[in-house]
Amino acid sequence: MERREFLKSSVLAGSAVLSASITGCNKVSKPGKDVVSVSISREPGRLAIAMWDFSWILRHHRYGEFENWEQVLEELSERGYNAIRMDAMPQFIATFADGSVKESFRCVKDGWKPSLWGNDYTTTIRPREALLEFLPLCRKYGIRVGLASWFLPHGSGREDIFMEDGGLYRAWLETLNFLDEHGLLNDILYVDLLNEYPFWHGYDWLKKELDDRNDVRIFRLNNPEANIPDFENKADEKFNPLQQLFYKKFANELILKLKDHFPNLDLFVSLDSGMKLNDMDISEFSALDYHIWFAHHGSIPGLNEIGSRDQGLDLKKIYEELTGYWGGNSKILIQWMAGRLQTISETAAKHGIPCGNTEGWGPISWFDHPELEWDWVKSSAEICVDLALQYENYKFLCTSNFTHPQFRGIWNDLNWHRQITGRIRGLN
């Protein structure tokens, strides 16, 4: 209780300083100029990185798999991981329009279906307090930290910053200032400003801007001062050229604006394999975090059904069809993956930045079930890690999407984790 009260008072004191300094984003001081982060771009060796998303805080409650942070970090270290990617919750760290700080948020669980990640129950989180407690524990156990954001409301009811022009920038600026004031930025490897850009995130303002540009003709009529050139749409592209122009510019301008405050921090947005690399401008990226799975090949049967977690389905039959297909087509699928990883490495090399993958390699969704095994998840990870290790600039590698204690079937295989993380880190 004493420790919690101390942390609470520390957070409140820091919040008062932060609120006083933030009347508008342009007036914020720049303490980050002196920060010298450990940096993913200057990391000499490879990192075995665990994708811990927002589960670290949303399952930090009585009976939750992250109830005891110190225990879980110790167990992660025992499995050979030396880095994590985690949601810093900038959407909750950020102040409200009047400059006020909210310390706790009620995260309401939506629906009965078990969550693969995030909260299985309605819970209350205290993000500022949590960061002050959790990040020093990572340091204690030798775990480097990459900060990320999915920018999701998590049933909290907070809506303002999700539709705010500049909301993502303000959220990260205030979060990084908050961490800097508490001496925690020196431990940060990188900041992934928005998960799997521009597809899979909760920043509604960005989604709206992209939707507004869905029809170039209508956008031109509604914005005559914008001087929109003529574009030729291609049927095989998810986004038209006007949308591409917008999201390329937005990402790089966001990075440059934050670099002005934190020039020594490695900043980028993560991408997934639905994004063609030649459709993204990564000229301002400090690293290329490109998520890719065999699932994205699109040919493997049963993955959507498994991901649905529908208990009315015959998962035994679905699993048998999936593994049968893999057995007969693995050579073609591995060749496809090898080509994609080569392209990722070459793209990063052109820009002189490291590359890696904090999410991958076989399925995107999987879970503990009596009629599902973890064998394919493990074997696909071994294959892809070995493929990536051929390239010197592949500096940070995950082992799957499931390196959390809630996935007991794979978490409990201590020897497997040690074996594959040892390969990543060059220890065996």
Buried (B, 14 or more C-beta within 10 A) or exposed (E): EEEEEEBBEBBEEBBEEBBEBBEEEEEBEEBBEEBEBBBBBEBEEBBBBBBBBBBBBBBBBEEBBBEEBEEBBBBBBEBBBBBBBBBBBBBBBBBEEEEEBBBEBEBBBEEEEEBBBBBBBEBEBBBBBBBBBBBEBBBEBEBBBBBBBBBBBBBBEBEEBBEBEEBBBBBBBBBBBBBBBBEBBBBBBBBBBBBBBBBEBBBBBBBEBBEBBEBBEEBBEEEEEEEBEEBEEEEEEEBBBBBBBBBBEBBBEBBEBBBEBBEBBBBBBBBBBEBEBEBBBBEBBBBBBBBBBBBBBEEBEBBEBBBEBEEEEEBEEBBEBBBEBBEEBBEEBBEBBBEBBBBBBEBBBEBEBBBBBBBBBBBBBBBBBEEBEBEBBBBBBBBBBEBBBEBEBBBBBBBBBBBBBBBEBBBEBEEBBBBBBEBBBEEE
